[in-house]
Amino acid sequence: MVDDAPDIHPTDPSRGLDARLVATATAIPAEVVQTKGHGHAGTAMALAPAAHVLWHRVLRHDPSDPEWEGRDRVVLSAGHASLLLYTQLVLTGYDLDLDELPRSRSLGSRTPGHPELHHTPGVEMSTGPLGQGLASAVGIALAARRDEALHGGGTGLFDPTVWVVAGDGCLQEGVSAEASSLAGTLGLENLVVLWDDNGITIDGTTDLAFSEDVRARYRAYGWSVVDVDDATDLDGLEAAFAEARARDGRPVLVALRTVIGAPSALRGGTPAAHSGGFGVDEVAAVKVALGFAADAGLHDLVPDDVRTAGLTARTRGAEVHRVWSADVERWRREHPALAALRDAARAPLDADRLEAALAGVPVDDGAATRTTSGAVLAAVHDAAGLWGGSADLSGSTNVTVPGVAVERSTPAGDFVHFGIREHAMAAVLSGIALHGLWRPYGSTYLAFSDYARPSIRLAALMGLPVLYVFTHDSVAVGEDGPTHQPVEQTASLRTVPGLDVVRPADAREVVAAWRRVLATTDRPTAFVLSRQALPDLDGGEATADGTAAGGYVVWRSGDGDELALIGAGSEVHVALEAARRLADEGVAVRVVSMPCLEWFAEQDREHREAVLPSALRARVAVEAGSTQPWHRHVGLDGEVVGIDEFGESGSGPELLRLRGVDVDSVERAARRVLGRP
């Protein structure tokens, strides 16, 4: 609990404008949350001095151009403290009006409850799930360091500082541990994490479940640690931030000792300060302690001279921007080859170059789809501006590319060893995408996509063009047993809004799928690929066009108007064999390959009707995984042949027979829906 209010009196002209701006930034969250009756004021209040120093004295930013390429990045990993960010955006002159603050957390406002990318100017990424912002910031820093190493010529023009505001909750989450370990290993000296060390979580004090020495942990990761014992000392904060951005080959953790909810005497330093209003009387007392009238409204908290002082950030930002632009022009004159290289990296995808690269990929050798995917990745890596790696499985998931790995001494490396860190890998990929210069990819086994799921969801929410390459796609992986045999993962991924899940049936579909994916830049994609070799469907151009449409008729007997057998991935071949048996008995059957349910759903009615006529009610879908996604496609009269239980140790073919995903099972299901013995 706070006993003494800080000596800050913003309405007293004798006080410095810095102190008055801090008081304003402290009072605003308390007033907004109390007025609304919900929200998070405590952290925004406690970190107001640090935020002021960062945005007004240290940060390289231009409020008039939030997308300026030379800016530092600030990621609010503690996304619940969104008022901290929004308040600084308002006070420093971003295109965000003061009246948007009381509208926070309201439908249609520009100030949602947690920051959202593309929604509020000055927001670098969507945050809220704790730890995600920190982990993705590692990706931003990693990409920026590579940009500078490849293109900067020692100027530092393209290597801004990436600042993260994180709380105790962020540092408790496992994803931040994975990502921090990687950042330390790679020596990301352009990354600074401001840790709000307030010792409070929702349930109580942090020592209920968080007793380790965080500073020692980060030093063990290979980080430098800077302590700030008084997080209200503006000059001390500025000195600490300057030390943090000095760069000594290590990322930096700045440990800020704060009191959540200060200067509230009633709520300060307690879990009650985390969320909700402090009460009318207590907020009035806070305002008085900060030098305002007890009944001061929102606009009263921003006197004209304080508002004017805050807007000097625009003047400062414009000058920093001007100097940077002049330096870039000088760099272009002095390093024309590097400038051309970077311009090429920023240019739109060259369709002709991409087609030339794809033309050399073999498509008729009956390979595993992971093998063909690997050949595509290697072929288009440079043409498509791809950059990524795997969670310690490059050779098995076939994402190996030529060149050298990213290491502390080789920041311009051609690929990244993420280590056994699936969750951090997925979050880092989002950061690389947010940086914007490369299209990121990452890979692991499909069964382990669950480790990456929260980051995949956030990438889909932000519309980032991340590529996830998941292999070993079903119980057909065999002898490693049920822990490594995905059953529900493909179905689960298909439930993520904005994520395309692609499970191709042969090499041609793999190439066609990559072609479409590389031309799509507003959403992530999950490739689901086989370990086992698959025969060539021999669909030619129909396969290429049909794959891009998400579903197509790959084979039919007669008009194919009696029965539809639908499959994805390796099970298309099961459907084909069953169809040929039935065709020998005179059944007019069609086989539909549906490599991407999301792509098929977005096609016009004419295409969907041509592939699966509504009058054709006898349908069987087959996939070696959860049956849930397929019921909408087979209807009440159809059946789904799939797997809704875990596998077990044994060979792939044995397990598929055991679980009933084979030609005989599909044929029996077809006879049932046709009403034939």
Secondary structure as a PSIPRED ss2 file (coil, helix, strand):
# PSIPRED VFORMAT (PSIPRED V4.0)

   1 M C   1.000  0.000  0.000
   2 V C   1.000  0.000  0.000
   3 D C   1.000  0.000  0.000
   4 D C   1.000  0.000  0.000
   5 A C   1.000  0.000  0.000
   6 P C   1.000  0.000  0.000
   7 D C   1.000  0.000  0.000
   8 I C   1.000  0.000  0.000
   9 H C   1.000  0.000  0.000
  10 P C   1.000  0.000  0.000
  11 T C   1.000  0.000  0.000
  12 D C   1.000  0.000  0.000
  13 P C   1.000  0.000  0.000
  14 S C   1.000  0.000  0.000
  15 R C   1.000  0.000  0.000
  16 G C   1.000  0.000  0.000
  17 L H   0.000  1.000  0.000
  18 D H   0.000  1.000  0.000
  19 A H   0.000  1.000  0.000
  20 R H   0.000  1.000  0.000
  21 L H   0.000  1.000  0.000
  22 V H   0.000  1.000  0.000
  23 A H   0.000  1.000  0.000
  24 T H   0.000  1.000  0.000
  25 A H   0.000  1.000  0.000
  26 T H   0.000  1.000  0.000
  27 A H   0.000  1.000  0.000
  28 I H   0.000  1.000  0.000
  29 P H   0.000  1.000  0.000
  30 A H   0.000  1.000  0.000
  31 E H   0.000  1.000  0.000
  32 V H   0.000  1.000  0.000
  33 V H   0.000  1.000  0.000
  34 Q H   0.000  1.000  0.000
  35 T H   0.000  1.000  0.000
  36 K H   0.000  1.000  0.000
  37 G C   1.000  0.000  0.000
  38 H C   1.000  0.000  0.000
  39 G C   1.000  0.000  0.000
  40 H C   1.000  0.000  0.000
  41 A C   1.000  0.000  0.000
  42 G H   0.000  1.000  0.000
  43 T H   0.000  1.000  0.000
  44 A H   0.000  1.000  0.000
  45 M H   0.000  1.000  0.000
  46 A H   0.000  1.000  0.000
  47 L C   1.000  0.000  0.000
  48 A H   0.000  1.000  0.000
  49 P H   0.000  1.000  0.000
  50 A H   0.000  1.000  0.000
  51 A H   0.000  1.000  0.000
  52 H H   0.000  1.000  0.000
  53 V H   0.000  1.000  0.000
  54 L H   0.000  1.000  0.000
  55 W H   0.000  1.000  0.000
  56 H H   0.000  1.000  0.000
  57 R H   0.000  1.000  0.000
  58 V H   0.000  1.000  0.000
  59 L C   1.000  0.000  0.000
  60 R C   1.000  0.000  0.000
  61 H C   1.000  0.000  0.000
  62 D C   1.000  0.000  0.000
  63 P C   1.000  0.000  0.000
  64 S C   1.000  0.000  0.000
  65 D C   1.000  0.000  0.000
  66 P C   1.000  0.000  0.000
  67 E C   1.000  0.000  0.000
  68 W C   1.000  0.000  0.000
  69 E C   1.000  0.000  0.000
  70 G C   1.000  0.000  0.000
  71 R C   1.000  0.000  0.000
  72 D C   1.000  0.000  0.000
  73 R E   0.000  0.000  1.000
  74 V E   0.000  0.000  1.000
  75 V E   0.000  0.000  1.000
  76 L E   0.000  0.000  1.000
  77 S C   1.000  0.000  0.000
  78 A C   1.000  0.000  0.000
  79 G H   0.000  1.000  0.000
  80 H H   0.000  1.000  0.000
  81 A H   0.000  1.000  0.000
  82 S H   0.000  1.000  0.000
  83 L H   0.000  1.000  0.000
  84 L H   0.000  1.000  0.000
  85 L H   0.000  1.000  0.000
  86 Y H   0.000  1.000  0.000
  87 T H   0.000  1.000  0.000
  88 Q H   0.000  1.000  0.000
  89 L H   0.000  1.000  0.000
  90 V H   0.000  1.000  0.000
  91 L H   0.000  1.000  0.000
  92 T C   1.000  0.000  0.000
  93 G C   1.000  0.000  0.000
  94 Y C   1.000  0.000  0.000
  95 D C   1.000  0.000  0.000
  96 L C   1.000  0.000  0.000
  97 D C   1.000  0.000  0.000
  98 L H   0.000  1.000  0.000
  99 D H   0.000  1.000  0.000
 100 E H   0.000  1.000  0.000
 101 L C   1.000  0.000  0.000
 102 P C   1.000  0.000  0.000
 103 R C   1.000  0.000  0.000
 104 S C   1.000  0.000  0.000
 105 R C   1.000  0.000  0.000
 106 S C   1.000  0.000  0.000
 107 L C   1.000  0.000  0.000
 108 G C   1.000  0.000  0.000
 109 S C   1.000  0.000  0.000
 110 R C   1.000  0.000  0.000
 111 T C   1.000  0.000  0.000
 112 P C   1.000  0.000  0.000
 113 G C   1.000  0.000  0.000
 114 H C   1.000  0.000  0.000
 115 P C   1.000  0.000  0.000
 116 E C   1.000  0.000  0.000
 117 L C   1.000  0.000  0.000
 118 H C   1.000  0.000  0.000
 119 H C   1.000  0.000  0.000
 120 T C   1.000  0.000  0.000
 121 P C   1.000  0.000  0.000
 122 G C   1.000  0.000  0.000
 123 V C   1.000  0.000  0.000
 124 E C   1.000  0.000  0.000
 125 M C   1.000  0.000  0.000
 126 S C   1.000  0.000  0.000
 127 T C   1.000  0.000  0.000
 128 G C   1.000  0.000  0.000
 129 P C   1.000  0.000  0.000
 130 L C   1.000  0.000  0.000
 131 G C   1.000  0.000  0.000
 132 Q H   0.000  1.000  0.000
 133 G H   0.000  1.000  0.000
 134 L H   0.000  1.000  0.000
 135 A H   0.000  1.000  0.000
 136 S H   0.000  1.000  0.000
 137 A H   0.000  1.000  0.000
 138 V H   0.000  1.000  0.000
 139 G H   0.000  1.000  0.000
 140 I H   0.000  1.000  0.000
 141 A H   0.000  1.000  0.000
 142 L H   0.000  1.000  0.000
 143 A H   0.000  1.000  0.000
 144 A H   0.000  1.000  0.000
 145 R H   0.000  1.000  0.000
 146 R H   0.000  1.000  0.000
 147 D H   0.000  1.000  0.000
 148 E H   0.000  1.000  0.000
 149 A H   0.000  1.000  0.000
 150 L H   0.000  1.000  0.000
 151 H H   0.000  1.000  0.000
 152 G H   0.000  1.000  0.000
 153 G C   1.000  0.000  0.000
 154 G C   1.000  0.000  0.000
 155 T C   1.000  0.000  0.000
 156 G C   1.000  0.000  0.000
 157 L C   1.000  0.000  0.000
 158 F C   1.000  0.000  0.000
 159 D C   1.000  0.000  0.000
 160 P C   1.000  0.000  0.000
 161 T C   1.000  0.000  0.000
 162 V E   0.000  0.000  1.000
 163 W E   0.000  0.000  1.000
 164 V E   0.000  0.000  1.000
 165 V E   0.000  0.000  1.000
 166 A E   0.000  0.000  1.000
 167 G E   0.000  0.000  1.000
 168 D H   0.000  1.000  0.000
 169 G H   0.000  1.000  0.000
 170 C H   0.000  1.000  0.000
 171 L H   0.000  1.000  0.000
 172 Q H   0.000  1.000  0.000
 173 E C   1.000  0.000  0.000
 174 G H   0.000  1.000  0.000
 175 V H   0.000  1.000  0.000
 176 S H   0.000  1.000  0.000
 177 A H   0.000  1.000  0.000
 178 E H   0.000  1.000  0.000
 179 A H   0.000  1.000  0.000
 180 S H   0.000  1.000  0.000
 181 S H   0.000  1.000  0.000
 182 L H   0.000  1.000  0.000
 183 A H   0.000  1.000  0.000
 184 G H   0.000  1.000  0.000
 185 T H   0.000  1.000  0.000
 186 L H   0.000  1.000  0.000
 187 G C   1.000  0.000  0.000
 188 L C   1.000  0.000  0.000
 189 E C   1.000  0.000  0.000
 190 N C   1.000  0.000  0.000
 191 L E   0.000  0.000  1.000
 192 V E   0.000  0.000  1.000
 193 V E   0.000  0.000  1.000
 194 L E   0.000  0.000  1.000
 195 W E   0.000  0.000  1.000
 196 D E   0.000  0.000  1.000
 197 D E   0.000  0.000  1.000
 198 N C   1.000  0.000  0.000
 199 G C   1.000  0.000  0.000
 200 I E   0.000  0.000  1.000
 201 T C   1.000  0.000  0.000
 202 I C   1.000  0.000  0.000
 203 D C   1.000  0.000  0.000
 204 G C   1.000  0.000  0.000
 205 T E   0.000  0.000  1.000
 206 T H   0.000  1.000  0.000
 207 D H   0.000  1.000  0.000
 208 L H   0.000  1.000  0.000
 209 A C   1.000  0.000  0.000
 210 F C   1.000  0.000  0.000
 211 S C   1.000  0.000  0.000
 212 E C   1.000  0.000  0.000
 213 D C   1.000  0.000  0.000
 214 V H   0.000  1.000  0.000
 215 R H   0.000  1.000  0.000
 216 A H   0.000  1.000  0.000
 217 R H   0.000  1.000  0.000
 218 Y H   0.000  1.000  0.000
 219 R H   0.000  1.000  0.000
 220 A H   0.000  1.000  0.000
 221 Y H   0.000  1.000  0.000
 222 G C   1.000  0.000  0.000
 223 W C   1.000  0.000  0.000
 224 S E   0.000  0.000  1.000
 225 V E   0.000  0.000  1.000
 226 V E   0.000  0.000  1.000
 227 D E   0.000  0.000  1.000
 228 V E   0.000  0.000  1.000
 229 D C   1.000  0.000  0.000
 230 D C   1.000  0.000  0.000
 231 A C   1.000  0.000  0.000
 232 T C   1.000  0.000  0.000
 233 D C   1.000  0.000  0.000
 234 L H   0.000  1.000  0.000
 235 D H   0.000  1.000  0.000
 236 G H   0.000  1.000  0.000
 237 L H   0.000  1.000  0.000
 238 E H   0.000  1.000  0.000
 239 A H   0.000  1.000  0.000
 240 A H   0.000  1.000  0.000
 241 F H   0.000  1.000  0.000
 242 A H   0.000  1.000  0.000
 243 E H   0.000  1.000  0.000
 244 A H   0.000  1.000  0.000
 245 R C   1.000  0.000  0.000
 246 A C   1.000  0.000  0.000
 247 R C   1.000  0.000  0.000
 248 D C   1.000  0.000  0.000
 249 G C   1.000  0.000  0.000
 250 R C   1.000  0.000  0.000
 251 P C   1.000  0.000  0.000
 252 V E   0.000  0.000  1.000
 253 L E   0.000  0.000  1.000
 254 V E   0.000  0.000  1.000
 255 A E   0.000  0.000  1.000
 256 L E   0.000  0.000  1.000
 257 R E   0.000  0.000  1.000
 258 T C   1.000  0.000  0.000
 259 V C   1.000  0.000  0.000
 260 I C   1.000  0.000  0.000
 261 G C   1.000  0.000  0.000
 262 A C   1.000  0.000  0.000
 263 P C   1.000  0.000  0.000
 264 S C   1.000  0.000  0.000
 265 A C   1.000  0.000  0.000
 266 L C   1.000  0.000  0.000
 267 R C   1.000  0.000  0.000
 268 G C   1.000  0.000  0.000
 269 G C   1.000  0.000  0.000
 270 T C   1.000  0.000  0.000
 271 P H   0.000  1.000  0.000
 272 A H   0.000  1.000  0.000
 273 A H   0.000  1.000  0.000
 274 H C   1.000  0.000  0.000
 275 S C   1.000  0.000  0.000
 276 G C   1.000  0.000  0.000
 277 G C   1.000  0.000  0.000
 278 F C   1.000  0.000  0.000
 279 G C   1.000  0.000  0.000
 280 V H   0.000  1.000  0.000
 281 D H   0.000  1.000  0.000
 282 E H   0.000  1.000  0.000
 283 V H   0.000  1.000  0.000
 284 A H   0.000  1.000  0.000
 285 A H   0.000  1.000  0.000
 286 V H   0.000  1.000  0.000
 287 K H   0.000  1.000  0.000
 288 V H   0.000  1.000  0.000
 289 A H   0.000  1.000  0.000
 290 L C   1.000  0.000  0.000
 291 G C   1.000  0.000  0.000
 292 F C   1.000  0.000  0.000
 293 A C   1.000  0.000  0.000
 294 A C   1.000  0.000  0.000
 295 D C   1.000  0.000  0.000
 296 A C   1.000  0.000  0.000
 297 G C   1.000  0.000  0.000
 298 L C   1.000  0.000  0.000
 299 H H   0.000  1.000  0.000
 300 D H   0.000  1.000  0.000
 301 L H   0.000  1.000  0.000
 302 V C   1.000  0.000  0.000
 303 P C   1.000  0.000  0.000
 304 D H   0.000  1.000  0.000
 305 D H   0.000  1.000  0.000
 306 V H   0.000  1.000  0.000
 307 R H   0.000  1.000  0.000
 308 T H   0.000  1.000  0.000
 309 A H   0.000  1.000  0.000
 310 G H   0.000  1.000  0.000
 311 L C   1.000  0.000  0.000
 312 T H   0.000  1.000  0.000
 313 A H   0.000  1.000  0.000
 314 R H   0.000  1.000  0.000
 315 T H   0.000  1.000  0.000
 316 R H   0.000  1.000  0.000
 317 G H   0.000  1.000  0.000
 318 A H   0.000  1.000  0.000
 319 E H   0.000  1.000  0.000
 320 V H   0.000  1.000  0.000
 321 H H   0.000  1.000  0.000
 322 R H   0.000  1.000  0.000
 323 V H   0.000  1.000  0.000
 324 W H   0.000  1.000  0.000
 325 S H   0.000  1.000  0.000
 326 A H   0.000  1.000  0.000
 327 D H   0.000  1.000  0.000
 328 V H   0.000  1.000  0.000
 329 E H   0.000  1.000  0.000
 330 R H   0.000  1.000  0.000
 331 W H   0.000  1.000  0.000
 332 R H   0.000  1.000  0.000
 333 R H   0.000  1.000  0.000
 334 E H   0.000  1.000  0.000
 335 H C   1.000  0.000  0.000
 336 P H   0.000  1.000  0.000
 337 A H   0.000  1.000  0.000
 338 L H   0.000  1.000  0.000
 339 A H   0.000  1.000  0.000
 340 A H   0.000  1.000  0.000
 341 L H   0.000  1.000  0.000
 342 R H   0.000  1.000  0.000
 343 D H   0.000  1.000  0.000
 344 A H   0.000  1.000  0.000
 345 A H   0.000  1.000  0.000
 346 R H   0.000  1.000  0.000
 347 A C   1.000  0.000  0.000
 348 P C   1.000  0.000  0.000
 349 L C   1.000  0.000  0.000
 350 D C   1.000  0.000  0.000
 351 A H   0.000  1.000  0.000
 352 D H   0.000  1.000  0.000
 353 R H   0.000  1.000  0.000
 354 L H   0.000  1.000  0.000
 355 E H   0.000  1.000  0.000
 356 A H   0.000  1.000  0.000
 357 A H   0.000  1.000  0.000
 358 L H   0.000  1.000  0.000
 359 A H   0.000  1.000  0.000
 360 G C   1.000  0.000  0.000
 361 V C   1.000  0.000  0.000
 362 P C   1.000  0.000  0.000
 363 V C   1.000  0.000  0.000
 364 D C   1.000  0.000  0.000
 365 D C   1.000  0.000  0.000
 366 G C   1.000  0.000  0.000
 367 A C   1.000  0.000  0.000
 368 A E   0.000  0.000  1.000
 369 T H   0.000  1.000  0.000
 370 R H   0.000  1.000  0.000
 371 T H   0.000  1.000  0.000
 372 T H   0.000  1.000  0.000
 373 S H   0.000  1.000  0.000
 374 G H   0.000  1.000  0.000
 375 A H   0.000  1.000  0.000
 376 V H   0.000  1.000  0.000
 377 L H   0.000  1.000  0.000
 378 A H   0.000  1.000  0.000
 379 A H   0.000  1.000  0.000
 380 V H   0.000  1.000  0.000
 381 H C   1.000  0.000  0.000
 382 D C   1.000  0.000  0.000
 383 A C   1.000  0.000  0.000
 384 A C   1.000  0.000  0.000
 385 G C   1.000  0.000  0.000
 386 L E   0.000  0.000  1.000
 387 W E   0.000  0.000  1.000
 388 G E   0.000  0.000  1.000
 389 G E   0.000  0.000  1.000
 390 S E   0.000  0.000  1.000
 391 A C   1.000  0.000  0.000
 392 D C   1.000  0.000  0.000
 393 L C   1.000  0.000  0.000
 394 S H   0.000  1.000  0.000
 395 G H   0.000  1.000  0.000
 396 S H   0.000  1.000  0.000
 397 T H   0.000  1.000  0.000
 398 N C   1.000  0.000  0.000
 399 V C   1.000  0.000  0.000
 400 T C   1.000  0.000  0.000
 401 V C   1.000  0.000  0.000
 402 P C   1.000  0.000  0.000
 403 G C   1.000  0.000  0.000
 404 V C   1.000  0.000  0.000
 405 A E   0.000  0.000  1.000
 406 V C   1.000  0.000  0.000
 407 E E   0.000  0.000  1.000
 408 R C   1.000  0.000  0.000
 409 S C   1.000  0.000  0.000
 410 T E   0.000  0.000  1.000
 411 P C   1.000  0.000  0.000
 412 A C   1.000  0.000  0.000
 413 G C   1.000  0.000  0.000
 414 D C   1.000  0.000  0.000
 415 F E   0.000  0.000  1.000
 416 V E   0.000  0.000  1.000
 417 H E   0.000  0.000  1.000
 418 F C   1.000  0.000  0.000
 419 G C   1.000  0.000  0.000
 420 I C   1.000  0.000  0.000
 421 R C   1.000  0.000  0.000
 422 E H   0.000  1.000  0.000
 423 H H   0.000  1.000  0.000
 424 A H   0.000  1.000  0.000
 425 M H   0.000  1.000  0.000
 426 A H   0.000  1.000  0.000
 427 A H   0.000  1.000  0.000
 428 V H   0.000  1.000  0.000
 429 L H   0.000  1.000  0.000
 430 S H   0.000  1.000  0.000
 431 G H   0.000  1.000  0.000
 432 I H   0.000  1.000  0.000
 433 A H   0.000  1.000  0.000
 434 L H   0.000  1.000  0.000
 435 H H   0.000  1.000  0.000
 436 G C   1.000  0.000  0.000
 437 L C   1.000  0.000  0.000
 438 W C   1.000  0.000  0.000
 439 R E   0.000  0.000  1.000
 440 P E   0.000  0.000  1.000
 441 Y E   0.000  0.000  1.000
 442 G E   0.000  0.000  1.000
 443 S E   0.000  0.000  1.000
 444 T E   0.000  0.000  1.000
 445 Y E   0.000  0.000  1.000
 446 L H   0.000  1.000  0.000
 447 A H   0.000  1.000  0.000
 448 F H   0.000  1.000  0.000
 449 S H   0.000  1.000  0.000
 450 D H   0.000  1.000  0.000
 451 Y H   0.000  1.000  0.000
 452 A H   0.000  1.000  0.000
 453 R H   0.000  1.000  0.000
 454 P H   0.000  1.000  0.000
 455 S H   0.000  1.000  0.000
 456 I H   0.000  1.000  0.000
 457 R H   0.000  1.000  0.000
 458 L H   0.000  1.000  0.000
 459 A H   0.000  1.000  0.000
 460 A H   0.000  1.000  0.000
 461 L H   0.000  1.000  0.000
 462 M H   0.000  1.000  0.000
 463 G C   1.000  0.000  0.000
 464 L C   1.000  0.000  0.000
 465 P C   1.000  0.000  0.000
 466 V C   1.000  0.000  0.000
 467 L E   0.000  0.000  1.000
 468 Y E   0.000  0.000  1.000
 469 V E   0.000  0.000  1.000
 470 F E   0.000  0.000  1.000
 471 T E   0.000  0.000  1.000
 472 H C   1.000  0.000  0.000
 473 D C   1.000  0.000  0.000
 474 S C   1.000  0.000  0.000
 475 V H   0.000  1.000  0.000
 476 A H   0.000  1.000  0.000
 477 V H   0.000  1.000  0.000
 478 G C   1.000  0.000  0.000
 479 E C   1.000  0.000  0.000
 480 D C   1.000  0.000  0.000
 481 G C   1.000  0.000  0.000
 482 P C   1.000  0.000  0.000
 483 T C   1.000  0.000  0.000
 484 H C   1.000  0.000  0.000
 485 Q C   1.000  0.000  0.000
 486 P C   1.000  0.000  0.000
 487 V C   1.000  0.000  0.000
 488 E C   1.000  0.000  0.000
 489 Q H   0.000  1.000  0.000
 490 T H   0.000  1.000  0.000
 491 A H   0.000  1.000  0.000
 492 S H   0.000  1.000  0.000
 493 L H   0.000  1.000  0.000
 494 R H   0.000  1.000  0.000
 495 T C   1.000  0.000  0.000
 496 V C   1.000  0.000  0.000
 497 P C   1.000  0.000  0.000
 498 G C   1.000  0.000  0.000
 499 L C   1.000  0.000  0.000
 500 D E   0.000  0.000  1.000
 501 V E   0.000  0.000  1.000
 502 V E   0.000  0.000  1.000
 503 R C   1.000  0.000  0.000
 504 P C   1.000  0.000  0.000
 505 A C   1.000  0.000  0.000
 506 D C   1.000  0.000  0.000
 507 A H   0.000  1.000  0.000
 508 R H   0.000  1.000  0.000
 509 E H   0.000  1.000  0.000
 510 V H   0.000  1.000  0.000
 511 V H   0.000  1.000  0.000
 512 A H   0.000  1.000  0.000
 513 A H   0.000  1.000  0.000
 514 W H   0.000  1.000  0.000
 515 R H   0.000  1.000  0.000
 516 R H   0.000  1.000  0.000
 517 V H   0.000  1.000  0.000
 518 L H   0.000  1.000  0.000
 519 A C   1.000  0.000  0.000
 520 T C   1.000  0.000  0.000
 521 T C   1.000  0.000  0.000
 522 D C   1.000  0.000  0.000
 523 R C   1.000  0.000  0.000
 524 P C   1.000  0.000  0.000
 525 T E   0.000  0.000  1.000
 526 A E   0.000  0.000  1.000
 527 F E   0.000  0.000  1.000
 528 V E   0.000  0.000  1.000
 529 L C   1.000  0.000  0.000
 530 S C   1.000  0.000  0.000
 531 R C   1.000  0.000  0.000
 532 Q C   1.000  0.000  0.000
 533 A E   0.000  0.000  1.000
 534 L C   1.000  0.000  0.000
 535 P C   1.000  0.000  0.000
 536 D C   1.000  0.000  0.000
 537 L C   1.000  0.000  0.000
 538 D C   1.000  0.000  0.000
 539 G C   1.000  0.000  0.000
 540 G H   0.000  1.000  0.000
 541 E H   0.000  1.000  0.000
 542 A H   0.000  1.000  0.000
 543 T H   0.000  1.000  0.000
 544 A H   0.000  1.000  0.000
 545 D H   0.000  1.000  0.000
 546 G H   0.000  1.000  0.000
 547 T H   0.000  1.000  0.000
 548 A H   0.000  1.000  0.000
 549 A C   1.000  0.000  0.000
 550 G C   1.000  0.000  0.000
 551 G C   1.000  0.000  0.000
 552 Y E   0.000  0.000  1.000
 553 V E   0.000  0.000  1.000
 554 V E   0.000  0.000  1.000
 555 W E   0.000  0.000  1.000
 556 R E   0.000  0.000  1.000
 557 S C   1.000  0.000  0.000
 558 G C   1.000  0.000  0.000
 559 D C   1.000  0.000  0.000
 560 G C   1.000  0.000  0.000
 561 D C   1.000  0.000  0.000
 562 E C   1.000  0.000  0.000
 563 L E   0.000  0.000  1.000
 564 A E   0.000  0.000  1.000
 565 L E   0.000  0.000  1.000
 566 I E   0.000  0.000  1.000
 567 G E   0.000  0.000  1.000
 568 A C   1.000  0.000  0.000
 569 G C   1.000  0.000  0.000
 570 S C   1.000  0.000  0.000
 571 E H   0.000  1.000  0.000
 572 V H   0.000  1.000  0.000
 573 H H   0.000  1.000  0.000
 574 V H   0.000  1.000  0.000
 575 A H   0.000  1.000  0.000
 576 L H   0.000  1.000  0.000
 577 E H   0.000  1.000  0.000
 578 A H   0.000  1.000  0.000
 579 A H   0.000  1.000  0.000
 580 R H   0.000  1.000  0.000
 581 R H   0.000  1.000  0.000
 582 L H   0.000  1.000  0.000
 583 A H   0.000  1.000  0.000
 584 D H   0.000  1.000  0.000
 585 E C   1.000  0.000  0.000
 586 G C   1.000  0.000  0.000
 587 V C   1.000  0.000  0.000
 588 A C   1.000  0.000  0.000
 589 V E   0.000  0.000  1.000
 590 R E   0.000  0.000  1.000
 591 V E   0.000  0.000  1.000
 592 V E   0.000  0.000  1.000
 593 S E   0.000  0.000  1.000
 594 M C   1.000  0.000  0.000
 595 P C   1.000  0.000  0.000
 596 C C   1.000  0.000  0.000
 597 L H   0.000  1.000  0.000
 598 E H   0.000  1.000  0.000
 599 W H   0.000  1.000  0.000
 600 F H   0.000  1.000  0.000
 601 A H   0.000  1.000  0.000
 602 E C   1.000  0.000  0.000
 603 Q C   1.000  0.000  0.000
 604 D C   1.000  0.000  0.000
 605 R H   0.000  1.000  0.000
 606 E H   0.000  1.000  0.000
 607 H H   0.000  1.000  0.000
 608 R H   0.000  1.000  0.000
 609 E H   0.000  1.000  0.000
 610 A H   0.000  1.000  0.000
 611 V H   0.000  1.000  0.000
 612 L C   1.000  0.000  0.000
 613 P C   1.000  0.000  0.000
 614 S C   1.000  0.000  0.000
 615 A C   1.000  0.000  0.000
 616 L C   1.000  0.000  0.000
 617 R C   1.000  0.000  0.000
 618 A C   1.000  0.000  0.000
 619 R E   0.000  0.000  1.000
 620 V E   0.000  0.000  1.000
 621 A E   0.000  0.000  1.000
 622 V E   0.000  0.000  1.000
 623 E C   1.000  0.000  0.000
 624 A C   1.000  0.000  0.000
 625 G C   1.000  0.000  0.000
 626 S C   1.000  0.000  0.000
 627 T C   1.000  0.000  0.000
 628 Q H   0.000  1.000  0.000
 629 P H   0.000  1.000  0.000
 630 W H   0.000  1.000  0.000
 631 H H   0.000  1.000  0.000
 632 R H   0.000  1.000  0.000
 633 H H   0.000  1.000  0.000
 634 V H   0.000  1.000  0.000
 635 G C   1.000  0.000  0.000
 636 L C   1.000  0.000  0.000
 637 D C   1.000  0.000  0.000
 638 G C   1.000  0.000  0.000
 639 E E   0.000  0.000  1.000
 640 V E   0.000  0.000  1.000
 641 V E   0.000  0.000  1.000
 642 G C   1.000  0.000  0.000
 643 I C   1.000  0.000  0.000
 644 D C   1.000  0.000  0.000
 645 E C   1.000  0.000  0.000
 646 F C   1.000  0.000  0.000
 647 G C   1.000  0.000  0.000
 648 E C   1.000  0.000  0.000
 649 S C   1.000  0.000  0.000
 650 G C   1.000  0.000  0.000
 651 S C   1.000  0.000  0.000
 652 G H   0.000  1.000  0.000
 653 P H   0.000  1.000  0.000
 654 E H   0.000  1.000  0.000
 655 L H   0.000  1.000  0.000
 656 L H   0.000  1.000  0.000
 657 R H   0.000  1.000  0.000
 658 L H   0.000  1.000  0.000
 659 R C   1.000  0.000  0.000
 660 G C   1.000  0.000  0.000
 661 V C   1.000  0.000  0.000
 662 D C   1.000  0.000  0.000
 663 V H   0.000  1.000  0.000
 664 D H   0.000  1.000  0.000
 665 S H   0.000  1.000  0.000
 666 V H   0.000  1.000  0.000
 667 E H   0.000  1.000  0.000
 668 R H   0.000  1.000  0.000
 669 A H   0.000  1.000  0.000
 670 A H   0.000  1.000  0.000
 671 R H   0.000  1.000  0.000
 672 R H   0.000  1.000  0.000
 673 V H   0.000  1.000  0.000
 674 L H   0.000  1.000  0.000
 675 G C   1.000  0.000  0.000
 676 R C   1.000  0.000  0.000
 677 P C   1.000  0.000  0.000
